[in-house]
Amino acid sequence: MDLEKRPREGSEARVDPRERTAGPTVRREPDAPEGCLAVAIRIPVRIIVLVLVVPVRMLWDALVVAGRFLNDTLLRPLGRALLWLGRAVFVWPFVGLWRYVVVPLGKALGWLGHVLLVVPLVWLYRYVLTPVGHAIAWAARGVGAGAGRLARGVGAALGWVYAWLLTPVGHAAMWVLKGIGAGLAALGLGVWTAVAWLAKYLVVVPALWLYTWVLAPVGRAVAWCCKGLVWLLSMIVTGVGTALYWIARVLFVLPALALWRWILTPAGRVLAVIGREVWDALGHAWRVAGHISLAVGRMLGTLFRWIFVEPVRWVYRSVLTPVGHVVRDFVLRPAAEAARSVRRATRQALAAARESVRQARADFRRMLFGEPRQPQPVDRREPSGREPRTLGSSTTALTKD
C-alpha cells in the first residue's frame, strides 16, 4: 500500500506550477480507510502471485520477441510472395483476358451488331415503315371524315324522331304515371296510419308496461344479490391472501432475509476484498514481472553481444577488413586494370580488322565494277547551306538574266 501511494504522492508533488494556475485544482477525495483484513491479505497474496506470474510474464515476453522476429523474417516476406503469386496466378491473367480479349471482342461484336441490326432497322423504319404509316394515316383520316358525315346525318334523323315523336309520347306517359302515383301514395298513407296505430296499442304499450312493472324490479333484485355475492367472495379472498402472505413471510422471506443479511453479505464482502487484492496483486506482479523480464532480456542481450557479436565484429574489423583491403589493392585492382587493358587492346584489334575488311571489300568492288559515277552538281542559282541571298549574285527576281 505504501509503495503504491508514494509514487502517486511524488507525481502529485511534481505538478507544473503553470498547470496549477491554468485552471481550478480538483481535490481528490481521500481513499476510504482499509481494514485489517485487507492489510493482512495483501503482502502474502502479492508474494505468491509474483512467484506465479514471473515465469508466465517471461514466457510471454519470449513468445512476443519470437513472434516479432518470425513475423519480420518469415511471415511478412512469405505473405508478400504469396500476394505476388496470387496476383500473378489469379489477377493478372483475368486482367489480360479482359483487356486484350473481352474488350476488343465486345467492341467488335458491338460494331457488328450496329452494322447488321441497327443500320438495317433504321433504314427499314425510315424508308419503309414511315411512308406506309403516313399512307395508313391518310386513309384513316379519309375513312374518319366519311364516317363523321354519316354519323351527323344519322344524328340529325334521330334528333328529329326524338323531338317530334318520343318527346310527346314521353310527356303523356309521365302524366298518366303521376296520376297513378298520387293514388297509390294516398292509399299507402292510409294503410301506414292504420298499421302504426295497431302496432302502438298492441305491441309498444304492453311492452312498456311489462318493462316498468316486471323486468325492472326483477333486475334490481338480481343486481343487489350479485353485489352481495361479490362482496362475500372478496372478503374470503382477502382473508385467504392475508393468511398466505404472512405464512410465506414467516416461512420464506424472513429466513432468506436473515441468510442474506447475516451470512451472504459478510461472506461476499470478504470475497470482494480477497478478489480485489488478488486482482491488484496480479496487476502489480505483472508490472514487476515485466521489469524483471526486461532486465533478464537486457542481460541476455548483453551476454549475446559480448559472446558472439563483439568477437565477430572484432574479427571483421581487425582481420577481415585489412585482409580485404590487401586483396583489393594487390590482387583485384591489378587484375581489373589488366582486364581493362586486354579489353581495350581487343577492341582496337577488332576495329582495325573491321576497317581492313571494309577497305579490301571496297578495293575488290572497284576492281570488278570500276569507279562509281559521281553525280554532277546542278547550278540552281540558290545559296548553298545557310548562306544569305545577295543582290550581286543574281539570285533574286529583279536581278535575274
C-alpha positions as CSV (number, residue, x, y, z in Angstrom):
1,M,0.0,0.0,0.0
2,D,2.8,2.4,0.9
3,L,4.7,1.5,-2.4
4,E,1.6,2.4,-4.4
5,K,0.9,5.7,-2.6
6,R,4.4,7.1,-2.6
7,P,4.9,7.4,-6.4
8,R,1.4,8.9,-6.6
9,E,2.2,11.5,-4.0
10,G,5.5,12.2,-5.7
11,S,3.8,12.7,-9.1
12,E,1.3,15.0,-7.5
13,A,4.1,17.0,-5.9
14,R,5.9,17.4,-9.2
15,V,2.9,19.1,-11.0
16,D,3.9,22.1,-13.1
17,P,3.1,25.4,-11.4
18,R,1.8,26.7,-14.7
19,E,-0.8,23.9,-14.8
20,R,-1.8,24.8,-11.2
21,T,-2.5,28.4,-12.2
22,A,-4.1,27.4,-15.6
23,G,-7.4,26.2,-14.0
24,P,-9.1,25.3,-10.8
25,T,-7.5,22.4,-9.0
26,V,-9.6,19.4,-8.4
27,R,-9.3,17.8,-5.0
28,R,-9.4,14.1,-4.8
29,E,-11.4,12.6,-2.0
30,P,-9.2,10.6,0.4
31,D,-9.4,6.9,0.0
32,A,-11.6,5.0,2.3
33,P,-9.8,3.5,5.3
34,E,-8.9,-0.1,4.8
35,G,-9.5,-2.8,7.3
36,C,-7.0,-5.1,8.9
37,L,-8.2,-8.0,6.7
38,A,-7.1,-6.2,3.5
39,V,-3.7,-5.4,5.1
40,A,-3.2,-8.9,6.3
41,I,-4.1,-10.5,2.9
42,R,-2.2,-8.1,0.7
43,I,1.5,-9.0,1.3
44,P,1.2,-12.9,1.2
45,V,-1.1,-12.7,-1.8
46,R,1.3,-10.4,-3.7
47,I,4.3,-12.6,-2.9
48,I,2.5,-15.8,-4.1
49,V,1.1,-14.1,-7.2
50,L,4.6,-12.6,-8.0
51,V,6.2,-16.1,-7.8
52,L,3.5,-17.5,-10.1
53,V,3.4,-14.6,-12.6
54,V,7.1,-14.0,-13.2
55,P,7.6,-17.2,-15.3
56,V,4.4,-16.6,-17.2
57,R,5.5,-13.0,-18.0
58,M,9.0,-14.1,-19.1
59,L,7.5,-16.8,-21.3
60,W,5.0,-14.2,-22.7
61,D,7.9,-11.7,-23.5
62,A,9.9,-14.5,-25.1
63,L,6.9,-15.5,-27.2
64,V,6.4,-11.9,-28.2
65,V,10.0,-11.4,-29.3
66,A,10.0,-14.7,-31.2
67,G,6.7,-13.8,-32.8
68,R,8.1,-10.4,-33.9
69,F,11.3,-12.0,-35.3
70,L,9.3,-14.7,-37.1
71,N,6.9,-12.1,-38.5
72,D,9.8,-9.8,-39.7
73,T,11.9,-12.6,-41.2
74,L,9.5,-15.2,-42.4
75,L,5.8,-14.4,-42.3
76,R,5.9,-10.9,-43.9
77,P,8.1,-11.9,-46.8
78,L,6.1,-15.1,-47.3
79,G,2.9,-13.1,-47.3
80,R,4.3,-10.7,-49.9
81,A,5.5,-13.6,-52.0
82,L,2.1,-15.3,-51.7
83,L,0.4,-12.0,-52.6
84,W,2.5,-11.5,-55.6
85,L,2.0,-15.2,-56.6
86,G,-1.8,-14.8,-56.2
87,R,-1.8,-11.7,-58.4
88,A,0.3,-13.4,-61.0
89,V,-1.9,-16.5,-61.0
90,F,-5.3,-15.1,-60.5
91,V,-5.4,-11.3,-61.1
92,W,-3.1,-10.6,-64.0
93,P,-4.4,-13.4,-66.3
94,F,-8.0,-12.2,-65.8
95,V,-6.9,-8.6,-66.3
96,G,-5.1,-9.5,-69.5
97,L,-8.1,-11.6,-70.7
98,W,-10.4,-8.7,-70.0
99,R,-8.1,-6.1,-71.6
100,Y,-6.9,-7.9,-74.6
101,V,-9.7,-10.4,-75.4
102,V,-13.0,-9.5,-73.9
103,V,-12.9,-5.7,-74.5
104,P,-11.8,-6.0,-78.2
105,L,-14.3,-8.8,-78.8
106,G,-17.0,-6.7,-77.2
107,K,-16.2,-3.8,-79.4
108,A,-16.1,-6.0,-82.5
109,L,-19.5,-7.5,-81.5
110,G,-20.9,-4.1,-80.9
111,W,-19.7,-2.8,-84.2
112,L,-21.1,-6.0,-85.9
113,G,-24.4,-5.6,-84.2
114,H,-24.6,-1.9,-85.2
115,V,-23.9,-2.8,-88.8
116,L,-26.1,-5.9,-89.0
117,L,-29.1,-4.8,-86.8
118,V,-29.2,-1.1,-86.1
119,V,-28.4,0.2,-89.6
120,P,-31.0,-2.1,-91.4
121,L,-33.7,-1.4,-88.8
122,V,-33.1,2.4,-89.1
123,W,-33.3,2.1,-92.9
124,L,-36.5,-0.1,-92.7
125,Y,-38.1,2.4,-90.3
126,R,-37.1,5.5,-92.3
127,Y,-37.8,4.3,-95.9
128,V,-40.5,1.6,-95.4
129,L,-42.5,1.9,-92.2
130,T,-42.7,5.7,-92.1
131,P,-44.2,6.0,-95.7
132,V,-46.5,3.1,-95.0
133,G,-47.6,4.7,-91.7
134,H,-48.2,8.0,-93.5
135,A,-50.4,6.2,-96.1
136,I,-52.4,4.4,-93.5
137,A,-52.9,7.7,-91.5
138,W,-54.1,9.4,-94.7
139,A,-56.6,6.5,-95.5
140,A,-57.8,6.6,-91.8
141,R,-58.4,10.3,-92.0
142,G,-60.5,9.8,-95.2
143,V,-62.5,7.0,-93.6
144,G,-63.0,9.1,-90.4
145,A,-64.3,12.0,-92.4
146,G,-66.8,9.8,-94.3
147,A,-67.9,8.1,-91.0
148,G,-68.3,11.6,-89.4
149,R,-70.6,12.8,-92.2
150,L,-72.7,9.6,-91.9
151,A,-72.9,9.9,-88.1
152,R,-74.0,13.6,-88.4
153,G,-76.8,12.5,-90.9
154,V,-78.0,9.7,-88.6
155,G,-77.8,12.0,-85.6
156,A,-80.0,14.6,-87.3
157,A,-82.6,11.9,-88.1
158,L,-82.6,10.6,-84.6
159,G,-82.9,14.2,-83.2
160,W,-86.0,14.8,-85.4
161,V,-87.5,11.4,-84.2
162,Y,-86.8,12.4,-80.5
163,A,-88.1,15.9,-80.9
164,W,-91.3,15.2,-82.8
165,L,-92.2,11.6,-81.7
166,L,-90.6,10.4,-78.5
167,T,-91.0,13.7,-76.5
168,P,-94.8,14.0,-76.8
169,V,-95.2,10.2,-76.1
170,G,-93.0,10.6,-73.0
171,H,-94.9,13.6,-71.7
172,A,-98.2,11.7,-72.0
173,A,-96.7,8.7,-70.2
174,M,-95.4,10.9,-67.4
175,W,-98.9,12.5,-66.9
176,V,-100.5,9.1,-66.6
177,L,-97.8,7.8,-64.2
178,K,-98.1,10.9,-62.0
179,G,-101.8,10.3,-61.6
180,I,-101.3,6.6,-60.7
181,G,-98.5,7.6,-58.2
182,A,-100.8,10.1,-56.4
183,G,-103.5,7.4,-56.0
184,L,-101.0,4.9,-54.7
185,A,-99.5,7.4,-52.3
186,A,-102.9,8.2,-50.8
187,L,-103.7,4.5,-50.4
188,G,-100.2,3.8,-48.8
189,L,-100.6,6.7,-46.3
190,G,-103.9,5.4,-45.1
191,V,-102.5,1.8,-44.7
192,W,-99.4,3.1,-42.8
193,T,-101.5,5.1,-40.4
194,A,-103.7,2.1,-39.5
195,V,-100.7,-0.2,-39.1
196,A,-98.9,2.4,-36.9
197,W,-102.0,2.7,-34.6
198,L,-102.4,-1.0,-34.3
199,A,-98.6,-1.5,-33.5
200,K,-98.7,1.2,-30.8
201,Y,-101.6,-0.2,-28.9
202,L,-100.9,-3.9,-29.5
203,V,-97.1,-4.0,-29.1
204,V,-95.5,-0.8,-27.7
205,V,-97.9,-0.1,-24.8
206,P,-97.9,-3.8,-23.4
207,A,-94.0,-4.0,-23.8
208,L,-93.6,-0.7,-21.8
209,W,-95.9,-1.9,-19.1
210,L,-94.0,-5.2,-18.8
211,Y,-90.6,-3.4,-18.6
212,T,-91.8,-0.9,-16.0
213,W,-93.7,-3.2,-13.6
214,V,-92.0,-6.6,-14.1
215,L,-88.5,-6.6,-15.6
216,A,-87.0,-3.5,-13.8
217,P,-87.8,-4.7,-10.2
218,V,-86.6,-8.3,-11.0
219,G,-83.3,-6.8,-12.5
220,R,-82.7,-4.6,-9.4
221,A,-83.2,-7.6,-7.1
222,V,-80.7,-9.7,-9.2
223,A,-78.1,-6.9,-9.2
224,W,-78.4,-6.5,-5.4
225,C,-77.9,-10.2,-4.9
226,C,-74.8,-10.2,-7.3
227,K,-73.3,-7.3,-5.3
228,G,-73.7,-9.1,-2.1
229,L,-72.1,-12.3,-3.5
230,V,-69.1,-10.3,-4.9
231,W,-68.5,-8.6,-1.5
232,L,-68.6,-12.0,0.2
233,L,-66.2,-13.6,-2.3
234,S,-63.8,-10.5,-2.0
235,M,-63.8,-10.8,1.8
236,I,-63.0,-14.5,1.6
237,V,-60.2,-14.0,-1.0
238,T,-58.7,-11.1,1.1
239,G,-58.6,-13.2,4.2
240,V,-57.0,-16.2,2.4
241,G,-54.5,-13.8,0.7
242,T,-53.5,-12.2,4.0
243,A,-53.0,-15.6,5.7
244,L,-50.9,-16.8,2.7
245,Y,-48.9,-13.6,2.8
246,W,-48.0,-14.0,6.5
247,I,-47.3,-17.7,6.1
248,A,-44.9,-17.0,3.1
249,R,-43.3,-14.1,5.0
250,V,-42.7,-16.2,8.1
251,L,-41.6,-19.3,6.3
252,F,-39.5,-17.9,3.4
253,V,-38.9,-14.1,3.4
254,L,-37.6,-13.7,7.0
255,P,-35.2,-16.7,6.8
256,A,-34.0,-15.6,3.4
257,L,-33.5,-12.1,4.7
258,A,-31.6,-13.3,7.7
259,L,-29.4,-15.6,5.5
260,W,-28.7,-12.6,3.2
261,R,-28.0,-10.1,6.0
262,W,-26.0,-12.3,8.4
263,I,-24.3,-14.8,6.2
264,L,-24.1,-14.0,2.5
265,T,-23.4,-10.2,2.9
266,P,-20.3,-10.7,5.2
267,A,-19.1,-13.6,3.1
268,G,-19.5,-11.5,-0.1
269,R,-17.6,-8.6,1.5
270,V,-14.7,-10.9,2.5
271,L,-14.7,-12.5,-1.0
272,A,-14.8,-9.0,-2.6
273,V,-11.8,-7.9,-0.5
274,I,-9.9,-11.0,-1.4
275,G,-10.8,-10.7,-5.1
276,R,-9.8,-7.0,-5.2
277,E,-6.5,-7.7,-3.5
278,V,-5.8,-10.7,-5.8
279,W,-6.6,-8.5,-8.9
280,D,-4.4,-5.7,-7.6
281,A,-1.7,-8.2,-6.8
282,L,-1.9,-9.6,-10.3
283,G,-1.5,-6.2,-11.9
284,H,1.3,-5.3,-9.6
285,A,3.0,-8.7,-10.1
286,W,2.5,-8.3,-13.9
287,R,4.3,-4.9,-13.9
288,V,7.1,-6.1,-11.6
289,A,7.5,-9.3,-13.8
290,G,7.7,-7.0,-16.8
291,H,10.6,-5.1,-15.2
292,I,12.3,-8.4,-14.3
293,S,11.7,-9.8,-17.7
294,L,13.2,-6.6,-19.3
295,A,16.2,-6.8,-17.0
296,V,16.7,-10.5,-17.9
297,G,16.3,-9.8,-21.6
298,R,18.8,-7.0,-21.4
299,M,21.2,-9.2,-19.6
300,L,20.8,-12.0,-22.2
301,G,21.2,-9.4,-24.9
302,T,24.4,-8.1,-23.3
303,L,25.8,-11.7,-22.9
304,F,24.9,-12.5,-26.5
305,R,26.6,-9.3,-27.7
306,W,29.8,-9.9,-25.7
307,I,29.9,-13.6,-26.5
308,F,29.0,-13.5,-30.3
309,V,28.6,-10.1,-31.7
310,E,31.7,-8.4,-30.3
311,P,34.1,-11.2,-31.3
312,V,32.6,-11.3,-34.8
313,R,32.8,-7.5,-35.1
314,W,36.4,-7.6,-33.9
315,V,37.3,-10.4,-36.3
316,Y,35.6,-8.4,-39.2
317,R,37.2,-5.1,-38.2
318,S,40.7,-6.3,-37.2
319,V,41.3,-9.3,-39.5
320,L,38.9,-9.5,-42.5
321,T,38.9,-5.8,-43.3
322,P,42.7,-5.4,-43.6
323,V,42.9,-8.7,-45.5
324,G,40.2,-7.5,-47.8
325,H,42.0,-4.2,-48.4
326,V,45.2,-6.0,-49.2
327,V,43.4,-8.4,-51.6
328,R,41.6,-5.4,-53.2
329,D,44.8,-3.3,-53.6
330,F,47.3,-6.0,-54.6
331,V,45.0,-8.6,-56.4
332,L,41.7,-7.2,-57.6
333,R,42.8,-3.8,-58.8
334,P,45.8,-5.1,-60.9
335,A,43.5,-7.9,-62.3
336,A,40.9,-5.3,-63.2
337,E,43.5,-3.0,-64.8
338,A,44.8,-6.0,-66.8
339,A,41.3,-7.0,-67.8
340,R,40.6,-3.4,-69.0
341,S,43.9,-3.3,-70.9
342,V,43.1,-6.6,-72.6
343,R,39.6,-5.4,-73.4
344,R,40.9,-2.1,-74.8
345,A,43.5,-3.9,-77.0
346,T,41.0,-6.4,-78.2
347,R,38.5,-3.7,-79.1
348,Q,41.3,-1.8,-81.1
349,A,42.4,-5.0,-82.9
350,L,38.8,-5.8,-83.8
351,A,38.2,-2.2,-85.1
352,A,41.4,-2.4,-87.2
353,A,40.3,-5.8,-88.6
354,R,36.9,-4.4,-89.5
355,E,38.5,-1.4,-91.2
356,S,40.8,-3.7,-93.2
357,V,38.0,-5.9,-94.3
358,R,35.9,-2.9,-95.3
359,Q,38.8,-1.5,-97.3
360,A,39.5,-4.8,-99.0
361,R,35.8,-5.2,-100.0
362,A,35.9,-1.6,-101.4
363,D,39.0,-2.3,-103.5
364,F,37.6,-5.6,-104.8
365,R,34.4,-3.8,-105.8
366,R,36.4,-1.1,-107.7
367,M,38.4,-3.8,-109.4
368,L,35.4,-5.6,-110.7
369,F,33.0,-2.7,-111.5
370,G,35.2,0.3,-111.7
371,E,34.9,3.7,-110.0
372,P,31.3,4.6,-109.3
373,R,29.9,7.6,-111.3
374,Q,30.0,10.8,-109.3
375,P,26.8,12.9,-109.5
376,Q,27.2,16.2,-111.4
377,P,26.4,19.3,-109.4
378,V,23.4,21.3,-110.6
379,D,23.5,25.0,-110.6
380,R,20.2,26.0,-109.0
381,R,21.3,29.6,-108.5
382,E,20.5,29.3,-104.9
383,P,22.8,29.8,-102.0
384,S,24.2,26.6,-100.5
385,G,23.8,25.8,-96.8
386,R,22.9,28.8,-94.7
387,E,24.4,31.5,-96.9
388,P,22.2,34.6,-97.3
389,R,20.9,36.0,-100.6
390,T,22.8,38.9,-102.2
391,L,22.0,41.3,-104.9
392,G,25.3,40.8,-106.7
393,S,24.7,37.0,-107.2
394,S,21.6,37.5,-109.4
395,T,19.5,35.2,-107.3
396,T,16.5,37.4,-106.9
397,A,13.6,38.1,-109.2
398,L,14.9,41.7,-110.0
399,T,18.5,40.8,-110.9
400,K,17.9,37.5,-112.9
401,D,19.3,37.4,-116.5
